[in-house]
Amino acid sequence: QVQLVESGGGLVQPGGSLRLSCAASGIIYSIYVMGWYRQAPGKERELVASITSTSVTLYADSVKGRFTISRDSAKNTVYLQMSSLKPEDTAVYYCNAGKLWGKGTLVTVSA
């Protein structure tokens, strides 16, 4: 079955950290640029970070220096390590590979 499954979301206080995971199955994982997107209430979905098959990374300006994307090809998994979280990081985070999307995982940053 072709799918992306995210996990690791939750409630965290400002300044805290979370690590999101995205497990890919049914695709030739290694050839894809993997990306994390997010969508906050009332806003459009936006790119947070992406990583190529050779681990070249790209970050949105709003998360540079706070978030780190990585991939483990042996596990067909991509991660998003989020640190120094802010309330404005609150959103549903989606994993992407080409035209394939996960269902999303909610991250809430609140005191």
C-alpha positions as semicolon CSV with decimal commas, in nm:
position;residue;x (nm);y (nm);z (nm)
1;Q;0,000;0,000;0,000
2;V;0,133;0,341;-0,102
3;Q;0,120;0,574;0,193
4;L;0,292;0,824;0,416
5;V;0,217;0,806;0,787
6;E;0,310;1,091;1,017
7;S;0,353;1,069;1,393
8;G;0,497;1,268;1,682
9;G;0,262;1,564;1,703
10;G;0,115;1,689;2,026
11;L;0,091;1,973;2,274
12;V;0,412;2,146;2,377
13;Q;0,492;2,464;2,566
14;P;0,663;2,758;2,395
15;G;1,035;2,697;2,381
16;G;0,988;2,322;2,380
17;S;1,080;2,056;2,126
18;L;0,910;1,784;1,927
19;R;1,024;1,535;1,667
20;L;0,791;1,440;1,385
21;S;0,834;1,120;1,187
22;C;0,702;1,021;0,847
23;A;0,718;0,657;0,746
24;A;0,688;0,585;0,374
25;S;0,567;0,258;0,228
26;G;0,487;0,136;-0,119
27;I;0,710;0,391;-0,292
28;I;1,069;0,396;-0,411
29;Y;1,153;0,615;-0,118
30;S;1,510;0,687;-0,216
31;I;1,425;0,878;-0,535
32;Y;1,190;1,126;-0,378
33;V;1,239;1,473;-0,244
34;M;1,067;1,447;0,092
35;G;0,901;1,749;0,242
36;W;0,722;1,871;0,552
37;Y;0,443;2,122;0,505
38;R;0,211;2,281;0,757
39;Q;-0,127;2,444;0,756
40;A;-0,246;2,669;1,034
41;P;-0,615;2,750;1,084
42;G;-0,732;2,997;0,822
43;K;-0,403;2,989;0,635
44;E;-0,270;2,820;0,325
45;R;-0,047;2,516;0,339
46;E;0,319;2,617;0,334
47;L;0,650;2,440;0,292
48;V;0,843;2,402;0,615
49;A;1,142;2,200;0,500
50;S;1,248;1,956;0,232
51;I;1,531;1,710;0,179
52;T;1,655;1,551;-0,142
53;S;1,777;1,198;-0,195
54;T;2,131;1,328;-0,142
55;S;2,029;1,511;0,179
56;V;2,032;1,860;0,039
57;T;1,797;2,056;0,262
58;L;1,577;2,361;0,226
59;Y;1,400;2,552;0,502
60;A;1,138;2,820;0,528
61;D;1,286;3,140;0,669
62;S;1,051;3,119;0,966
63;V;1,203;2,791;1,089
64;K;1,570;2,829;0,995
65;G;1,795;2,758;1,289
66;R;1,511;2,596;1,486
67;F;1,399;2,299;1,275
68;T;1,608;2,021;1,124
69;I;1,492;1,778;0,857
70;S;1,666;1,444;0,811
71;R;1,603;1,110;0,648
72;D;1,687;0,750;0,727
73;S;1,683;0,554;0,403
74;A;1,717;0,222;0,583
75;K;1,387;0,292;0,757
76;N;1,216;0,480;0,470
77;T;1,153;0,756;0,721
78;V;1,195;1,131;0,725
79;Y;1,211;1,333;1,045
80;L;1,150;1,690;1,146
81;Q;1,321;1,792;1,469
82;M;1,156;2,107;1,597
83;S;1,312;2,316;1,872
84;S;1,245;2,655;2,029
85;L;0,884;2,616;1,930
86;K;0,662;2,922;1,913
87;P;0,283;2,957;1,927
88;E;0,291;3,052;1,558
89;D;0,427;2,705;1,480
90;T;0,087;2,563;1,573
91;A;-0,048;2,381;1,269
92;V;-0,122;2,047;1,113
93;Y;0,204;1,916;0,973
94;Y;0,195;1,708;0,656
95;C;0,454;1,483;0,498
96;N;0,493;1,494;0,121
97;A;0,661;1,285;-0,147
98;G;0,582;1,394;-0,501
99;K;0,204;1,377;-0,538
100;L;0,163;1,170;-0,222
101;W;0,053;1,328;0,106
102;G;0,012;1,198;0,456
103;K;-0,296;1,270;0,663
104;G;-0,113;1,508;0,891
105;T;-0,026;1,537;1,258
106;L;-0,132;1,826;1,480
107;V;0,128;2,033;1,662
108;T;-0,001;2,275;1,923
109;V;0,236;2,517;2,092
110;S;0,069;2,672;2,392
111;A;0,130;2,753;2,756
